[in-house]
Amino acid sequence: MLLTIEKIIILKSIKLFSEINEEDLFNLATSLQEVEYESEVEVIIQGDLGTSMYIVISGEVDVQIDGKKIATLGEKEVFGELSALDPEPRAATVVTTQTTLLFKIDNTILYYLIAEYPAVAKGIIRILCERIRNSN
Amino acid sequence: MLLFLHSFLSGISLVFFETAANTLFLMEYNISELPYVYIIASVLSVFIGVLYTKIEKKVDIQNLLKISLYFVLLMIVAFFVLIKFNDNKLSFMGIMIFKDILWMFVGMEFGILTGIIFDIRQGKRLFGLLMTGEILSGILGGLSISYILNYIETIDLLLISSLSLVLSIVLLGKIVKTFEKRFTDVVDDDVDESSKGSYFGLLKNKYYLVFFSISLLAFFVFYFIDYIFYFKVEELYTNEKELATFFGIFIAMLNVVNIISSVFLSGKLLSRYGIGLGLMAIPVLALVGTSSLLVTLGFSVAIAFVILLVVKLLNEALDISILTPSFRIIYQSIPISQRMRVMAFRETIIEPIAMGLAGVLLLLSSMIEGIEMVCYAIVIFCIIWIVLARILKVQYVDALKQLLNRRQVITDETFVENVDTTIFLGGLKSDNEVEVIFSLESLVKIQYFDMKNIVSSLLSHESTQVRLSVLHIIYNSDMISLSSQLQRRIQVEKEEDVFALLLNTYCKLLGFEAIAVVRPLVNDKQQYIKESAIVALVRYCGIDGILIAGELIKKLFSDDSVTSRLNALGILNRIGVLGFYDSIKESLQSQNDELKNKAIETIGNLKVKGLIPDVIDNLNNQQFRINSINALVKFEHRVVNQVIQSFESSSEITQKTALIKVLAALKDDVANEFVLSQTKNALLVDVTYEALFKNSFRFSHKDEITELLFSNLMEVLKLYKILESFEASDYMNTYSVIKEFKNKKIENVFLILALAFPRTTIIQARSNYQSKSQEKRAFAVELLDNLLSTEIKNSVIPILEEVSLSQKITRYSKRHALEEYNQTQYFEEILTDEYQPLVLKLSLIYELGKNKNKTFINHFQNLISHTNTDINETATWALKQLK
């Protein structure tokens, strides 16, 4: 288990949260869940309902749509944010390719962060834009 | 009556002054010197304008008005003495230069005076009547000049002018005394925030650019026609008395044309043909007139002069009666936040520039080709003006659309009432939904007689927004005869929002008689139909409706599914009627976050007092914090004491923070006082400023922020000193946290300033200061430098200025004794002081552990038994690292 301050330092190094003060990241650090998966584990499954987003802290995951790999995400990358923002069936399956540590953030926490910190809203919008651009 | 007489006497004074000025100038100078008058007048008007603004800031309004007229009187007397007893040639040029400036001063004086005495409605009603004083003075004064000149010389007209002005000043004194209360009621509002900022930024907006270009051309055309007019007058009249008589009659004719144009023509023309005609009337007239002049100049001097006279008269009259109202309409299409700036830019920059440029251009054109060249220039200006007017007309509609989206223009009654209904009736047929809604709302505003038929025909409009607007109108009226049409729409309407409003409107019109139609809808498969029906039954269908709806809500709550309960809470939220206490409480205790959040929202909306403690408890939980804060705020002042008590008994900083947010949002005196007391709490001070700022708290006196600013600035300096002596390499995160705190304290400077100075300006300064651009940061500091009082400025500016850390510290240390810090001493303070922020403690303990620094090992041993779990865990971890 990471210390709260370690979580804060990690969160601060992630682009999405880099503009939030560490004092404010404390709330997030104490609310998120730290989850560890072995290799080849499906973290989320395409079509399932989900309301959480994830941040890769260590390790690596593959993103697959209809069984086809479309991306690999490494440290400090984010996934699952679409379902967290708008609870709909997951658009892709995410599988770990090695032992992977993730931060899991529930949608209620994410909504709170968006409402309290414009920088988070900006960051989320930027991630969504990147996703749209990549899908085109 | 007093105002009418005041206006009449000022008018007489100006008519006599103008006649004397024109005549004396033309007798002494050649018309080719007129451009110099324009150039000098433009420079002088800018200079006097600046001087006026400075005086304006220093004296009260009563004295400002008097000073304006004293200045005019002084100038008239000065010119009388100079010309009568000295006969210096420059005085004849001077009197012509000052002619327009004196008009401007008298106009401003009268405008300010009526603006204070009347409100907007009275002003609208009486302004026309008062203006007749000036018009009457123009006609009577102008016609009497030829008679008066049988007994006196032209220069003596200035004596009459000054006597008339003296009487006008006496009346002003009486008016000020009579309406003394109105003057004392004029509050010295905050400087209009919109009027701040760079004027030249306005030129980036195409709409404003076209508008300013037309304004510039309008001035050019005016001065060029003026020039030709004086040119021809000078040619025709060589005798001083004849010249003065001619000007007297001309002024009288001008006022007659003015009155005819204003009373009989402008309103009708503008309302029938709209802004397009308003913008094009003068250029078209000037184009036709100048072309005719060019043709006739060669063969008939008399015909040419008549044409010129007509063009000059109509140009002056249309300028007042058509172009000025059109510009006023254009101003209304500009967002309120920008309007004052656009107006000020046009009057203080465009006008003098135009006058000066016109002088230069006239000088050049008269040098090249003489009067014909000036005519060709007018033709060119008019063609460009017409093209730009067409562009502006299109942009005007677009600007209106944008404004409409923000619902600003509708609030301006003067604008709506000045436009003919035919424009709005035409707008209803537009393909553009925004134009339809704008027209519809404008017709409501002017209380158009046939609204019933109009809304009836638009009920099935293809646009959702139009249908919503129509239903809003019916909802707020008593058009019961439309109920059968509404009933038919209920069968076909598919849009959720429109359907809800449709049912509400129908039930509001028919009351319990609507039950027969609405009751079956509560069993509809579609959730939105079911919900809308229940809401409408409770709100508008009396006891019967409430019983039916109550039964259904009860059924939804007793259902086990979360969705049904969420629906039930959703309905209760929309109804806003207190009830179902137990069911709400049960939902609040649910394990389902969504249901719990909905229950909190409902408690706020229905103001369920008994559940306030439960909501306060939920402030501790991040998932429910925002909804809990919002819910508590909805209780308004009723919750103040309970929140303060909870604050005092709470030991959780997160809960205290949330409670501060609630209290600040309540905008209650007791709550505000309590919140302000927390600015002394080191752990809550930042959130307190943020909450006060967010809720637009205002101090009644600017001095009240001095103490807050000072203590905050001391914090900034302390953090600067610490950062200066900090060895960042080993304690990077701690350094970064301290830097964040320092930045937060600097941010506080803006938040505190916004509690006393114009909020928008401070926000603008803050946003610029946070920018990465050095230029923008400098602009922010400059803005504050011009806004703040000297005392506050001296404290704030050095902190914000782009100077090195040591320079900052040096500047303050001259005035304030600053404590020296060393790192060890500061680390000790962080570890032992309970008022040091948690994150800072955690970061330092963590990095000390990481660096295996054993200096504070004793403190770590104490901290492992700390009540805060995070401190406890981090200290335990650090100790392990040290072993």
Interface residues (C-beta under 8 A of the other chain):
Chain A: L3 T4 I5 E6 I8 I9 K12 N21 E22 E23 L25 F26 N27 T30 S31 D106 T108 I109 Y111 Y112 A115 E116
Chain B: D593 N597 Q622 Q623 F624 R625 I626 T654 N733 S736 V737 E740 F741 K744 P837 L838 V839 L842 S843 I845 Y846 D870 E873 T874 W877
